[in-house]
């Protein structure tokens, strides 16, 4: 999907939040899917969602530094 396709995709379809994040990441990387995969901006709040999927385990993603765990999410093991 190149930049033009990403823009057409967002203009013709109502996107889910995850799809909108993916479209934004493609736009940021000039439509290059491989560049989205290799994105060096790990401090970006969209980084864990850049591949169009939710992180499998928010607790482990937070431990790896992939996401910022907000209030109300208990990441301790019970």
Secondary structure in CASP SS format (residue, H / E / C, confidence):
PFRMAT SS
TARGET T0000
AUTHOR 0000-0000-0000
METHOD secondary structure of the structure
MODEL  1
X C 1.00
X C 1.00
X H 1.00
X H 1.00
X H 1.00
X H 1.00
X H 1.00
X H 1.00
X H 1.00
X H 1.00
X H 1.00
X H 1.00
X C 1.00
X C 1.00
X C 1.00
X C 1.00
X H 1.00
X H 1.00
X H 1.00
X H 1.00
X H 1.00
X H 1.00
X H 1.00
X H 1.00
X H 1.00
X H 1.00
X H 1.00
X H 1.00
X C 1.00
X C 1.00
X C 1.00
X C 1.00
X H 1.00
X H 1.00
X H 1.00
X H 1.00
X H 1.00
X C 1.00
X C 1.00
X C 1.00
X C 1.00
X C 1.00
X C 1.00
X C 1.00
X C 1.00
X C 1.00
X H 1.00
X H 1.00
X H 1.00
X C 1.00
X C 1.00
X C 1.00
X C 1.00
X C 1.00
X C 1.00
X C 1.00
X C 1.00
X H 1.00
X H 1.00
X H 1.00
X H 1.00
X H 1.00
X H 1.00
X C 1.00
X C 1.00
X C 1.00
X C 1.00
X C 1.00
X C 1.00
X C 1.00
X C 1.00
X C 1.00
X C 1.00
X C 1.00
X C 1.00
X C 1.00
X C 1.00
X C 1.00
END
